[in-house]
Amino acid sequence: MARLRIGMILERDFPPDDRPEKEALSLIEAGHEVHMLAFTWQNRPLYENYKGIRLTRFPISRQVYKKLSAAYLVQPFYRRLWKHHMERFIRDNHIDVIHIHDLPMTDVAHELAARYGCKVVCDQHEYWSNWIVNTGHYNSPLGKVVSRLSDWKSYERTNLHKADLVITVTNPLRDLYINEVGLPPEKVLVTPNTPSRSIFNDSHVDPAVTEQYRDKFVLFYAGAMDVLRGLDMVINALPQIEKKVPHIRFVLAGRFSKGFDPPAMARERGVAHLVEYVGWLNVEQLPSYIAAARAGIFTPPATRDEINNTIATKIYQYLAMGKPIFTSEARMMRDFVVENGLGWAVPYGNIRTFAEQVIALAENYEEEAERIRRNARSLIEREAIFWDQTVQPMLAAYEQLSGEKA
């Protein structure tokens, strides 16, 4: 197998970002050389070796990113900025494969691939054209104008067709890319964003965290926080839950999107004392908080194709730690959780039913938690739910690319 120089393009301040990191480390372990181009709005070095990933960063202000990123298709400045840095990164590192995370800048990747003789891998963390139109920033007054001027459907179709390989996270999303975007089946592979076996286990649990919440009935959520996550339903249910479960706590970890503030929402509902925000947690810290929780939460509105055809990473994380799960009517997660006996699905917005289900769990916790732990162990034995298992198709595809290079 020929060793490939892989150049990942990530529109983030990295680290952290769990999926690109796992992919990069798996590719390094398979014998490839992985470089990554990212921006930074912190005072970070422009060049760094991070766990064997050869990082190149360029500085950008948080304000510039937030104002220009969503308007990528309607103004040229952000594209020009990325093109400048991508070209130097690809040329200086003699990149063989451009591995671009998410959809923006894919057109630049194809332009530079043609110039420098690279392959292009498009790694779609989201079904972008369906996801972005539902985000909060695309539904503000100005965002709606930008949305009308941004034809992401056409951009997606054009640029994914040009790719040598497209990666998605579930088989139903693969079917959407084949049937709606029109991609050839042999071009699209599935790599679910499952947890690392080496991290999500009891040996990574910090007793100080579990002791901190020993007397609380904790509902836990970790990840991005915006209007698409269903967190408002949980907060709105807390007054009803508190009447029966006075030691209830809703613990949140992650980052807020602009205009979405769960602690402020909790204050407005008079339940600020029941909501705790612990900030951003590194992935290595998550097992401790999941272990301290009585249940893991992800209850998004099921209003878009993307959310109905995916299983969020956090669902797999809760499963790996054997915790009861509350999700919504989002089809694939609902079926996964309910059919495998891992928890409950409550339609988003049904506050009373959600509260009643949490109360019922609290009243019979030991028996229900043990039942779910048994079901989780059984599922883990039957199916691939850890990263070392689910990354194999991607590694095989890269082996094929390396054979083409040789």
Order of alpha helices (4+ residues) and beta strands (2+ residues): beta-alpha-beta-beta-beta-alpha-alpha-beta-alpha-beta-alpha-alpha-alpha-beta-alpha-beta-alpha-beta-alpha-beta-alpha-beta-alpha-beta-alpha-alpha-beta-alpha-beta-alpha-alpha-alpha-alpha
